[in-house]
Amino acid sequence: MVARALTVAFEGIEARLIEVQCALSPGMPSFQIVGLPDKAVSEARERVRAALSGLSVALPSKRITINLSPADMPKEGSHFDLPIAMALLAALEILPAEEVAETVALGELSLDGALVPVTGALPAAMAAAEGEFTLFCPSECGPEAAWVDATRVYAPKTLMQVIRHFGGQAPLTPARPGEVLRDTSARDLFDVKGQERAKRALEIAAAGRHHLLMVGTPGSGKSMLAARLPGILPPLSPTEALETSMIHSIAGLLEQGGISRTRPFREPHHTASVAAIVGGGKGAKPGEISLAHNGVLFLDELPEFPRMVLETLRQPIETGEVVVARANAHIRYPCRFLLVAAANPCKCGYLSEPARACARAPACGDDYLGRISGPLLDRFDLRVEVPPVAFSDLDLPASGDASAVVAGRVAAARQRQSDRFAGHPGLRANADAEGALLEEVAAPDAQGRALLTRAAERFGLSARGYHRLLRVARTIADLDACRDVRAPHMAEAISFRLMAALDTAPG
């Protein structure tokens, strides 16, 4: 007799069903796990043996073989402990084999039989729902998995509770979804004094998901502005929240099973490696660009990032996904993020202040910003210079709109885009529009077209830059609740495309 249970193996954010087969056969007593297990899976036999011993379940003097099917797919992680234990208990006729065979399980076993939380409960619940199976996971993972209401989720604390549930002595109650987390740490745009042009750039970036580059002297408020971007972004839609939470579940970042409607804001340090930014390492985990999916990726001190790291961003920015290639697998992660970057104008930071600039000015500015390649620079829709704020202005009352007011305008603009792209799956913001659709929805009036043509010829815009101007102009028109793109919208878009500090920097 071969007893069976189900679990999952992760390929990116996708969870593939794995059949755990347990066979007891005559021969020299042994406990073998086959099917390309990694070290953590191979060690499951010792954890399972100790946990069963703690429950006074003695293993028979037979050859125990656990096969993880399909056998040619690598298996990684400690979450195979629980399904292996359940299949073994079914083979010993302690659990009903028919019911266990219709159950997806994941969880790590401690030596005393307690279940330890693991990552990936949400994708596992999605896989269980697709196959119409029941899911068993550790109690800490239950609130996370229960967000998938198409499957029944049980979250025991110990292996004994699993046995008592199947035996009918103490049936478990289905887990309930965790709380919707609210971010109360959002900073208000009203706190920023001055920098009205930079605030306007933030509003446009948030409204259309346009990439933004800020260049200014140290202490001018670039990081302060970027930190307030989450406060003006609209909350995640249910679909976006599920997409983002599945990535965070794989990375083990969901707290107490709660799903957040706040858009992620990731700010890696400039010493981050390629694997940390785009994904990789052990298990090909998602990187910062995927953790920022549907949110913001803020790169402070952009020129200080290694050149190789910056160049890896070019393709994901265009495609909205990244493929982490390894010898035995190609893992695909979504990464549709809003890129916000900040940089000093030169190494010393005071290129625009002759009294404080270093002796190498202005050559130091060209060298420093020249670390940003032309192709990457071309992908920034908005570029704004952030000048220093005068000391006298710091004593003045705050000016401009509060984040709540700006967020209202951004939400209205996003709703217009949602209505516009309702018949086009995958398009959520103006930054996603391309081709004939872009030409249709962002076609400027005659004056705007003439202005765009002159700008393209005067500044030698690439085809990418030309289309990005159209997208930004469309977003500005949406903020003005204007159906058509007009010359003032196009003029403002062009003004944010140009920057004196970058026009002379080599690409």
C-alpha positions in Angstrom: 0.0 0.0 0.0 1.2 3.5 -0.9 -0.3 6.4 1.2 -0.4 9.8 -0.3 -0.5 13.4 0.8 -0.1 16.7 -1.1 2.1 19.7 -0.6 3.6 22.4 -2.8 7.0 23.4 -4.3 7.5 27.1 -5.2 8.6 28.5 -8.5 8.6 32.2 -8.0 5.2 33.1 -6.6 3.6 30.0 -8.2 3.0 27.0 -6.0 3.1 23.6 -7.8 1.4 20.7 -6.3 3.7 17.9 -5.1 2.5 14.4 -4.3 4.1 12.9 -1.2 4.1 9.1 -1.5 4.9 6.8 1.4 5.5 3.1 1.0 6.3 0.5 3.7 8.0 -2.6 2.4 9.9 -5.6 3.9 13.6 -5.3 4.2 16.4 -3.7 6.3 14.8 -0.9 8.5 15.5 2.4 6.9 13.9 5.8 6.2 14.7 7.3 2.8 13.4 10.4 1.1 13.8 10.5 -2.7 12.7 12.9 -5.4 15.5 15.5 -5.6 15.2 16.8 -1.9 17.5 19.5 -0.7 19.3 19.3 2.6 16.4 20.7 4.6 14.0 18.2 3.1 16.4 15.3 3.6 16.7 16.2 7.3 12.9 15.9 7.6 13.2 12.2 8.4 14.9 13.0 11.7 12.4 15.7 12.7 9.5 13.4 11.7 11.0 10.5 13.6 11.5 12.5 16.8 8.0 14.1 16.6 6.3 10.7 16.2 8.4 9.3 19.0 7.1 12.2 21.2 3.6 11.0 20.4 4.4 7.4 21.3 4.2 6.4 17.6 6.8 3.8 16.9 8.1 3.3 13.4 7.8 -0.2 12.1 10.9 -2.3 11.4 10.4 -2.0 7.7 11.9 0.0 4.8 10.1 3.4 4.7 10.4 5.2 1.4 9.1 8.7 0.8 8.9 9.8 -2.8 8.2 13.4 -3.8 6.6 13.4 -7.2 7.3 14.7 -9.8 10.7 13.3 -8.9 12.7 15.4 -11.5 11.7 18.7 -9.8 14.0 20.1 -7.1 12.3 20.3 -3.6 13.5 23.0 -1.2 12.4 24.1 2.3 11.4 22.7 5.6 7.6 22.9 4.8 7.7 19.3 3.6 7.8 18.0 7.2 4.1 18.0 7.9 3.0 16.3 4.6 5.7 13.6 5.0 4.4 13.0 8.6 0.8 12.8 7.4 1.6 10.4 4.6 3.6 8.2 7.0 0.7 8.2 9.5 -1.7 7.3 6.7 0.5 4.4 5.7 0.5 3.3 9.4 -3.3 3.5 9.3 -3.4 6.1 12.0 -4.9 8.7 9.7 -7.5 7.9 7.0 -5.6 7.5 3.8 -8.5 8.7 1.6 -8.9 12.0 3.4 -5.1 12.6 3.7 -4.8 12.1 -0.1 -7.2 15.0 -0.6 -5.2 17.4 1.7 -2.5 19.9 0.9 -0.2 20.4 3.8 2.9 22.5 4.7 4.7 23.1 7.9 7.9 22.5 9.7 7.9 20.1 12.7 9.9 20.7 15.8 11.2 17.7 17.7 8.3 17.8 20.2 5.7 17.7 17.5 4.8 21.4 17.4 4.3 23.1 14.0 6.7 25.9 13.1 5.5 28.6 10.7 6.9 28.6 7.1 6.8 31.0 4.2 4.5 30.7 1.2 1.1 29.9 2.9 -0.8 32.3 0.6 0.4 30.8 -2.7 -0.1 27.3 -1.3 -3.7 28.2 -0.5 -4.2 29.4 -4.0 -2.9 26.1 -5.4 -5.1 24.2 -3.0 -8.1 26.2 -4.1 -7.5 25.5 -7.7 -7.5 21.7 -7.1 -10.4 22.0 -4.6 -8.3 20.6 -1.8 -8.2 21.3 2.0 -5.1 23.1 3.3 -3.3 22.3 6.6 -0.7 24.8 7.8 0.8 26.0 11.1 -1.4 28.1 13.3 0.7 31.3 12.6 0.2 30.8 8.8 -3.6 30.2 9.0 -4.7 33.9 9.0 -2.6 34.5 5.9 -3.8 31.4 4.0 -7.4 32.0 5.0 -7.6 35.1 2.7 -8.2 32.6 -0.1 -11.8 31.8 0.7 -12.2 29.3 -2.1 -10.5 26.6 0.1 -11.0 25.4 3.7 -7.9 26.2 5.8 -7.1 24.4 9.1 -4.2 25.8 11.2 -3.2 23.3 14.0 -0.5 24.1 16.5 0.8 20.5 16.8 0.9 17.3 15.0 -1.3 15.8 17.7 -4.1 18.2 16.8 -3.9 17.0 13.2 -4.3 13.4 14.4 -7.2 14.3 16.7 -8.9 16.2 13.9 -8.8 13.3 11.4 -9.8 10.9 14.2 -12.9 13.0 15.1 -11.9 13.5 18.7 -11.3 17.3 18.4 -12.2 18.7 15.0 -10.4 21.9 14.1 -12.3 25.0 13.2 -11.4 26.7 9.9 -8.9 29.5 10.2 -10.1 33.1 9.7 -8.4 35.8 7.6 -6.0 38.1 9.3 -6.7 41.8 9.8 -6.3 44.3 7.0 -3.2 46.3 8.1 -3.4 50.0 8.1 -0.3 52.1 7.7 -0.4 54.9 10.2 3.2 56.1 9.6 2.5 57.9 6.4 4.2 61.3 6.4 2.4 64.4 5.2 3.5 66.4 2.2 2.4 69.5 4.1 5.5 69.2 6.3 7.8 70.0 3.3 8.5 73.7 3.1 9.0 75.1 -0.4 10.0 72.7 -3.2 6.7 73.3 -5.0 8.0 72.1 -8.3 9.3 68.9 -6.8 5.9 68.4 -5.0 4.2 68.8 -8.4 6.5 66.2 -9.9 5.6 63.8 -7.1 1.9 64.3 -7.8 2.3 63.6 -11.5 4.5 60.5 -10.7 1.9 59.1 -8.3 -1.0 59.8 -10.7 0.4 58.0 -13.7 3.1 55.7 -12.2 5.9 57.7 -13.9 9.5 57.2 -12.9 11.0 60.2 -11.2 14.6 61.4 -10.7 15.5 64.2 -8.3 18.8 65.9 -8.3 19.8 68.5 -5.7 22.4 69.5 -3.1 22.6 67.6 0.2 19.9 68.5 2.6 17.6 70.0 0.0 14.8 67.5 0.9 15.0 64.8 -1.8 14.7 61.9 0.7 12.0 63.8 2.7 9.9 64.2 -0.5 10.3 60.6 -1.5 9.2 59.4 1.9 5.9 61.2 1.5 5.1 59.6 -1.8 3.2 56.6 -0.2 0.9 59.1 1.5 -0.5 60.3 -1.8 -0.7 57.0 -3.6 -4.1 55.3 -3.9 -4.6 52.1 -1.8 -4.0 48.8 -3.4 -7.0 47.3 -5.2 -8.0 43.8 -4.0 -6.3 42.2 -7.0 -3.1 44.3 -6.5 -3.1 43.5 -2.7 -3.3 39.8 -3.5 -0.4 40.0 -6.0 1.8 42.0 -3.7 1.0 39.8 -0.7 1.9 36.6 -2.6 5.4 38.0 -3.2 5.7 39.1 0.4 4.5 35.7 1.6 7.3 33.9 -0.4 9.7 36.4 1.2 8.3 35.8 4.7 7.3 39.5 5.2 3.6 39.1 6.0 3.0 39.9 9.7 0.5 37.9 11.6 -1.3 36.9 8.4 -2.4 40.4 7.7 -2.7 41.8 4.2 -1.9 45.5 3.7 -3.7 47.8 1.3 -0.8 50.3 1.5 1.5 50.3 -1.4 5.0 48.9 -0.6 7.8 51.4 -0.3 11.3 49.8 -0.6 14.5 51.8 -0.1 17.6 49.5 -0.5 21.0 50.9 0.4 23.4 51.7 -2.4 25.7 48.8 -1.3 23.0 46.2 -2.3 24.1 43.5 -4.6 22.5 42.5 -7.9 20.8 39.5 -6.2 19.4 41.7 -3.5 17.9 44.1 -6.1 16.6 41.8 -8.8 16.3 38.5 -6.9 18.4 35.4 -6.6 20.5 33.8 -3.9 19.5 30.6 -2.2 16.1 29.5 -3.5 16.0 32.4 -6.0 14.1 34.6 -3.6 12.4 37.8 -4.9 14.5 41.0 -4.9 13.7 44.6 -4.0 12.2 45.3 -7.4 9.7 42.5 -6.9 9.0 43.4 -3.2 8.2 46.9 -4.6 5.6 45.4 -7.0 2.6 47.8 -7.2 4.5 50.2 -5.0 7.6 52.4 -4.9 11.3 51.6 -5.2 13.3 54.5 -3.9 17.0 54.5 -4.8 18.8 57.2 -2.8 22.3 58.3 -3.9 21.6 56.7 -7.3 25.1 57.2 -8.8 26.7 55.4 -5.8 25.0 52.1 -6.8 27.3 49.7 -8.7 27.0 50.1 -12.5 26.0 46.5 -12.9 23.1 46.9 -10.4 21.7 50.0 -12.2 21.9 48.4 -15.6 19.9 45.3 -14.4 16.9 47.7 -13.8 16.6 48.6 -17.5 14.7 45.5 -18.7 12.4 45.1 -15.6 11.3 48.8 -15.9 10.1 48.1 -19.5 8.6 44.7 -19.1 7.2 44.8 -15.5 8.7 41.4 -14.7 12.1 39.8 -14.1 13.4 36.3 -14.8 15.9 35.0 -12.3 17.8 32.4 -14.3 19.5 29.5 -12.5 21.1 26.3 -13.8 18.0 24.2 -12.8 15.2 26.7 -13.0 14.0 30.0 -14.5 11.9 31.9 -11.9 9.7 34.7 -13.0 8.6 37.5 -10.6 6.4 40.5 -11.4 8.0 43.9 -10.7 5.8 46.7 -11.9 7.0 49.4 -9.7 7.3 53.2 -9.6 11.0 54.1 -9.5 12.0 57.2 -7.6 15.7 58.1 -7.5 17.7 60.9 -5.8 21.2 62.1 -6.6 23.6 64.9 -5.6 24.7 67.0 -8.6 28.4 66.0 -8.0 30.6 64.1 -5.6 30.8 67.0 -3.1 27.2 67.9 -3.7 27.6 71.6 -4.1 28.1 72.0 -7.9 25.6 74.9 -8.1 27.3 76.8 -5.2 30.7 78.1 -6.4 31.6 79.2 -2.9 31.3 75.6 -1.6 32.1 73.5 -4.6 35.3 71.5 -4.9 38.2 72.5 -7.1 37.1 70.0 -9.8 33.8 71.8 -10.6 32.2 71.6 -13.1 34.0 68.5 -14.4 33.2 66.6 -11.2 29.5 67.0 -12.0 29.9 65.4 -15.4 31.9 62.5 -14.0 29.5 61.9 -11.1 26.2 62.0 -13.0 27.9 60.2 -15.9 27.7 57.1 -13.8 24.0 56.9 -14.7 24.0 55.5 -18.2 22.0 57.2 -21.0 19.6 54.2 -21.5 18.7 54.2 -17.8 18.4 58.0 -17.7 16.1 57.8 -20.7 13.6 55.7 -18.7 12.9 58.5 -16.2 9.7 60.3 -17.2 10.2 63.1 -14.8 13.4 64.9 -13.9 13.4 67.7 -11.4 16.1 69.8 -9.7 15.6 70.3 -6.0 17.4 73.5 -5.0 18.4 74.2 -1.4 15.9 75.9 0.9 16.9 79.2 2.3 17.2 79.4 6.1 14.7 82.3 6.1 12.1 80.1 4.3 12.3 77.5 7.1 10.7 80.0 9.5 7.7 80.6 7.2 4.4 78.8 7.5 4.1 75.6 5.5 2.7 76.0 2.0 1.0 73.8 -0.5 -1.6 71.1 -0.1 -1.7 68.4 2.5 -1.1 64.8 1.4 -4.9 64.0 1.8 -5.8 66.7 -0.7 -3.1 65.6 -3.2 -4.1 62.0 -2.7 -7.7 63.0 -3.7 -6.5 64.4 -7.0 -4.3 61.4 -7.6 -7.1 59.0 -6.9 -9.4 60.9 -9.3 -6.8 60.7 -12.0 -6.2 57.0 -11.4 -9.9 56.4 -11.6 -10.0 58.1 -15.0 -7.2 55.8 -16.2 -9.0 52.8 -14.8 -12.1 53.6 -16.7 -10.1 54.3 -19.9 -8.3 51.0 -19.8 -11.2 48.9 -18.6 -11.2 46.9 -21.8 -7.5 46.3 -21.8 -6.4 43.7 -19.2 -3.0 44.4 -17.6 -3.2 48.2 -18.2 -3.8 50.1 -14.9 -2.0 53.4 -15.4 -0.9 55.7 -18.2 2.7 54.4 -17.8 1.5 51.0 -19.1 0.0 52.4 -22.4 1.9 51.9 -25.6 1.6 51.5 -29.3 -1.6 52.5 -31.1 -3.5 52.7 -27.8 -1.1 55.4 -26.5 -1.4 57.3 -29.8 -5.2 57.2 -29.4 -5.6 58.2 -25.8 -2.7 60.7 -25.5 -2.9 62.4 -28.9 -2.3 66.1 -28.3 -4.2 68.9 -30.0 -2.5 70.8 -32.9 -0.6 73.2 -30.7 0.5 70.4 -28.4 1.6 68.3 -31.4 3.7 71.2 -32.8 5.3 71.7 -29.4 6.1 68.0 -29.1 7.6 67.9 -32.6 9.9 70.9 -31.9 11.0 69.4 -28.6 11.8 66.1 -30.2 13.9 67.8 -32.9 15.6 70.3 -30.6 16.6 67.9 -27.9 17.0 64.8 -30.0 14.5 62.7 -28.1 14.6 58.9 -28.6 11.4 57.0 -29.5 11.2 56.0 -25.9 11.5 59.5 -24.7 8.9 60.7 -27.2 6.3 58.2 -26.0 7.1 58.9 -22.4 6.3 62.5 -23.0 2.9 61.5 -24.4 2.2 59.4 -21.3 3.2 62.2 -18.9 1.1 64.8 -20.8 -1.9 62.4 -20.6 -1.4 62.1 -16.8 -1.2 65.9 -16.4 -4.5 66.2 -18.4 -6.1 63.6 -16.2 -5.1 65.6 -13.1 -6.8 68.6 -14.7 -9.9 66.5 -15.5 -9.4 67.3 -19.1 -10.5 64.9 -21.8 -7.9 66.1 -24.4 -4.2 66.6 -24.1 -3.5 70.3 -24.8 -0.5 72.5 -25.3 -0.1 73.5 -21.6 -0.1 69.8 -20.6 2.5 69.0 -23.2 4.6 72.1 -22.2 4.7 71.0 -18.6 5.6 67.4 -19.5 8.5 68.7 -21.6 9.7 71.0 -18.8 10.0 67.9 -16.5 11.9 66.0 -19.2 14.8 68.5 -19.3 17.4 69.2 -16.6 20.4 71.4 -16.9 22.5 69.2 -14.6 21.9 66.2 -16.9 22.0 67.7 -20.3 25.8 68.0 -20.2 26.5 64.7 -18.4 27.8 62.0 -20.6 25.6 59.0 -21.1 
